[in-house]
Amino acid sequence: MHIVKSVGVLSVAKIMGLIYACMGLIFAPLFLLIGALGSFAGQSNTLPFAGIFGVVGAVVMPVVYGVFGFIGGAIGALLYNLFANWVGGFEVRLEAGPTTLVAPYPIVPPPTPGV
């Protein structure tokens, strides 16, 4: 068994920021749909730009999710490092993989011309 004693705060924050930005991209079409439905359902004289809110939300959401994911990842990594010092870290069982690359089939070199 191996024990993860600490993690790189910035590396975790970057990964979490990217993961949450991707989640924002996944939810962006939902905001576009809600904005379109709000634009069609509203009266034209009360709120003529109702559909804009969905578009702005779809554009801003991945950025906001990414920023909050970065901040949350940094806080989570800092807390992990603090708690791992107190009670130990995650126990991880690692298994050694192949040390050389093995092709799934035999590689035969092409015939050389004139030989």
Secondary structure as the mmCIF struct_conf table of DSSP 4:
data_model
#
loop_
_struct_conf.conf_type_id
_struct_conf.id
_struct_conf.beg_label_comp_id
_struct_conf.beg_label_asym_id
_struct_conf.beg_label_seq_id
_struct_conf.end_label_comp_id
_struct_conf.end_label_asym_id
_struct_conf.end_label_seq_id
STRN STRN1 HIS A 2 VAL A 4
HELX_RH_AL_P HELX_RH_AL_P1 VAL A 9 ALA A 41
BEND BEND1 GLY A 42 GLY A 42
TURN_TY1_P TURN_TY1_P1 SER A 44 THR A 46
TURN_TY1_P TURN_TY1_P2 PRO A 48 PHE A 49
HELX_RH_AL_P HELX_RH_AL_P2 ALA A 50 VAL A 87
STRN STRN2 PHE A 90 VAL A 92
BEND BEND2 THR A 99 THR A 100
BEND BEND3 PRO A 104 TYR A 105
HELX_LH_PP_P HELX_LH_PP_P1 PRO A 109 THR A 112
TURN_TY1_P TURN_TY1_P3 PRO A 113 GLY A 114
#
